């Protein structure tokens, strides 16, 4: 029992090993530490808060570029930013989005076969309209954060959104009739 207590007392007095940078940080006054927070990642290289934010931003931007590139490829946009065989008018963009969304109705209804056709169309329009609305809001947020949401771009997005909603409303009311 005495041996165990001696061991415990010795263990309590042992200080954990510290990296030299940690010892330096502890030695500095608190005020100096708060204005120059650093992170040590291997070796002797210090990474400041500003540098770590830059790393996060660079990696985030690389990921965004990859997502945009993949999306652009799927939408038929060529590497130079030019659209191949796609009209970029508000009407054409709204039409492609609405066609794509409404093309999922049959598969959605297969999973909701307890609904009658009219009710299924309305619930689908509510569901898909909400998803499209969320996507538009997120796109606006991203463009705003990039300082690219000019009044003209915002107006075009609003027009596209209104046209999509009109197509969805028409589908809910009348089914899959071709809307001009």
Secondary structure, 3 states (H helix, E strand, C coil): CHHHHHHHHHHHHCCCCCCHHHHHHHHCCHHHHHHCCEEECCCCCEEEHHHHHHHHHHHHHHHHHHHHHHHHHHHCECCCCCECCCCCCHHHHHHHHHHHHHCCHHHHHHCCCCCCHHHHHHHHHHHHHHHHHHHHHHHHHHHHHCCCCCHHHHHHHHHHHHHHHHHHHHHHHHCCCCCC
